[in-house]
Amino acid sequence: MSPHVLILGGTTEARRLAADLAARPGVRVTTSLAGRVARPGQLDGEVRIGGFGGAEGLTDWLRTHHVDALVDATHPFAEAITVNAARAATAAAVPAVVLRRPGWRPGPGDSWHDVESLAAAATVLPRLGRRVFLTTGRLGLAAFAHLRDLHFVVRSVEPPEPPLPPDTEVIVARGPFGLADETELLRAHRIEVLVTKDSGGEATAAKLTAARELGLPVVVVRRPPLPDGVTAVPDVAGVLDRLGFGGP
Ligand SMILES: NC(=O)c1ccc[n+]([C@@H]2O[C@H](COP(=O)([O-])OP(=O)(O)OC[C@H]3O[C@@H](n4cnc5c(N)ncnc54)[C@H](OP(=O)(O)O)[C@@H]3O)[C@@H](O)[C@H]2O)c1
């Protein structure tokens, strides 16, 4: 019988993995999306949308749909689903792989300030600049809502949810973003400090280069840790290897 792979998606890597697996004869692949984005874009293979109902719900889904392997290819900051996936894979005795693109690392000329949370980012911001480019996503902006004296330019894929800081401009846009455009954006809005999560990947990395070239500080929210005992592979090739599809 065809092996059935469930990918927990929402990332570029999940999309690439689905395309690779769907092109293999005899492999059934289903991508699961949380349903946060209105138009998630084309995905190869089957797609299901919406939460499972916690680790128990995911365990049931793995059993009911005869899943042979689970790939957690969710975003590095999607902490709850990663915990649930690890629990469900154990409970249903389904082999699991976590795909996490490597995090960003500062290079010469970077002025990065690592913090553990959005709240910690809000604490350091006022001493770094008054005009802020905030690219941490549309959720969690309440952490900055009390910063009345700062001007925020918020960029997110979907419009952000209130509460927001009172002086906020919103740019709704989806990457990838190029260096020339990012530099122009920082200049046009007279940005003094950038805030980002350590998402990693190339699609949104140009803002870091632009900030370095303009001599701007960057506040980097570090990733939540993986659940105990869980290790990750950094790319699609690593997942294919672990699933036994690797090699020439
Ligand atoms: N967090 C980010 O910065 C970010 C950025 C880009 C993309 N994403 C993507 O957006 C999705 C949601 O992220 P999040 O940070 O809100 O997640 P989260 O906090 O880890 O998950 C919250 C709940 O959403 C449901 N869920 C999350 N991912 C799911 C998936 N792939 N399929 C089905 N249900 C899912 C689960 O509900 P139940 O408990 O009911 O199963 C989970 O408990 C993820 O798939 C992630 O890859 C997140």
The ligand as an SDF file (V2000), in Angstrom:
LIG
                    3D

 48 52  0  0  0  0  0  0  0  0999 V2000
    4.2370   31.6640   14.1870 N   0  0  0  0  0  0  0  0  0  0  0  0
    4.7190   32.2490   13.0940 C   0  0  0  0  0  0  0  0  0  0  0  0
    5.4890   33.2330   13.1790 O   0  0  0  0  0  0  0  0  0  0  0  0
    4.3790   31.7140   11.7270 C   0  0  0  0  0  0  0  0  0  0  0  0
    4.9360   32.3310   10.6060 C   0  0  0  0  0  0  0  0  0  0  0  0
    4.6600   31.8050    9.3240 C   0  0  0  0  0  0  0  0  0  0  0  0
    3.8360   30.6990    9.1990 C   0  0  0  0  0  0  0  0  0  0  0  0
    3.3060   30.1210   10.3210 N   0  0  0  0  0  0  0  0  0  0  0  0
    2.4540   28.9370   10.1330 C   0  0  0  0  0  0  0  0  0  0  0  0
    1.1630   29.2640   10.5940 O   0  0  0  0  0  0  0  0  0  0  0  0
    0.5750   28.1610   11.2820 C   0  0  0  0  0  0  0  0  0  0  0  0
    0.0850   28.6080   12.6450 C   0  0  0  0  0  0  0  0  0  0  0  0
    1.1760   29.1240   13.3790 O   0  0  0  0  0  0  0  0  0  0  0  0
    1.0180   29.4410   14.9290 P   0  0  0  0  0  0  0  0  0  0  0  0
    2.2690   30.0870   15.3940 O   0  0  0  0  0  0  0  0  0  0  0  0
   -0.3150   30.0650   15.1930 O   0  0  0  0  0  0  0  0  0  0  0  0
    0.9760   27.9430   15.4970 O   0  0  0  0  0  0  0  0  0  0  0  0
    0.9230   27.3760   16.9920 P   0  0  0  0  0  0  0  0  0  0  0  0
    0.7800   28.4990   17.9480 O   0  0  0  0  0  0  0  0  0  0  0  0
    2.0440   26.4270   17.1680 O   0  0  0  0  0  0  0  0  0  0  0  0
   -0.3990   26.5020   16.9250 O   0  0  0  0  0  0  0  0  0  0  0  0
   -1.6310   26.8850   17.5260 C   0  0  0  0  0  0  0  0  0  0  0  0
   -2.6750   25.8800   17.0960 C   0  0  0  0  0  0  0  0  0  0  0  0
   -2.9570   26.0310   15.6810 O   0  0  0  0  0  0  0  0  0  0  0  0
   -3.1640   24.7580   15.0980 C   0  0  0  0  0  0  0  0  0  0  0  0
   -2.1410   24.5460   14.0700 N   0  0  0  0  0  0  0  0  0  0  0  0
   -0.9250   25.1480   13.9500 C   0  0  0  0  0  0  0  0  0  0  0  0
   -0.2830   24.7390   12.8430 N   0  0  0  0  0  0  0  0  0  0  0  0
   -1.1130   23.8440   12.2580 C   0  0  0  0  0  0  0  0  0  0  0  0
   -1.0380   23.0830   11.0640 C   0  0  0  0  0  0  0  0  0  0  0  0
    0.0420   23.1670   10.2430 N   0  0  0  0  0  0  0  0  0  0  0  0
   -2.0820   22.2640   10.7630 N   0  0  0  0  0  0  0  0  0  0  0  0
   -3.1660   22.1890   11.5730 C   0  0  0  0  0  0  0  0  0  0  0  0
   -3.3000   22.8970   12.7010 N   0  0  0  0  0  0  0  0  0  0  0  0
   -2.2930   23.7190   13.0340 C   0  0  0  0  0  0  0  0  0  0  0  0
   -3.0990   23.7550   16.2040 C   0  0  0  0  0  0  0  0  0  0  0  0
   -4.4250   23.6430   16.6900 O   0  0  0  0  0  0  0  0  0  0  0  0
   -4.9650   22.2960   17.3940 P   0  0  0  0  0  0  0  0  0  0  0  0
   -4.3420   22.2700   18.7350 O   0  0  0  0  0  0  0  0  0  0  0  0
   -6.4410   22.4660   17.3840 O   0  0  0  0  0  0  0  0  0  0  0  0
   -4.5070   21.1530   16.5250 O   0  0  0  0  0  0  0  0  0  0  0  0
   -2.2120   24.4530   17.2120 C   0  0  0  0  0  0  0  0  0  0  0  0
   -2.3750   23.9820   18.5340 O   0  0  0  0  0  0  0  0  0  0  0  0
    1.6340   27.0640   11.3450 C   0  0  0  0  0  0  0  0  0  0  0  0
    1.2600   26.0570   10.4460 O   0  0  0  0  0  0  0  0  0  0  0  0
    2.9260   27.7380   10.9510 C   0  0  0  0  0  0  0  0  0  0  0  0
    3.7460   26.8840   10.1700 O   0  0  0  0  0  0  0  0  0  0  0  0
    3.5560   30.6090   11.5680 C   0  0  0  0  0  0  0  0  0  0  0  0
  1  2  1  0
  2  3  2  0
  2  4  1  0
  4  5  1  0
  4 48  2  0
  5  6  2  0
  6  7  1  0
  7  8  2  0
  8  9  1  0
  8 48  1  0
  9 10  1  0
  9 46  1  0
 10 11  1  0
 11 12  1  0
 11 44  1  0
 12 13  1  0
 13 14  1  0
 14 15  2  0
 14 16  1  0
 14 17  1  0
 17 18  1  0
 18 19  2  0
 18 20  1  0
 18 21  1  0
 21 22  1  0
 22 23  1  0
 23 24  1  0
 23 42  1  0
 24 25  1  0
 25 26  1  0
 25 36  1  0
 26 27  1  0
 26 35  1  0
 27 28  2  0
 28 29  1  0
 29 30  1  0
 29 35  2  0
 30 31  1  0
 30 32  2  0
 32 33  1  0
 33 34  2  0
 34 35  1  0
 36 37  1  0
 36 42  1  0
 37 38  1  0
 38 39  2  0
 38 40  1  0
 38 41  1  0
 42 43  1  0
 44 45  1  0
 44 46  1  0
 46 47  1  0
M  CHG  2   8   1  16  -1
M  END
$$$$
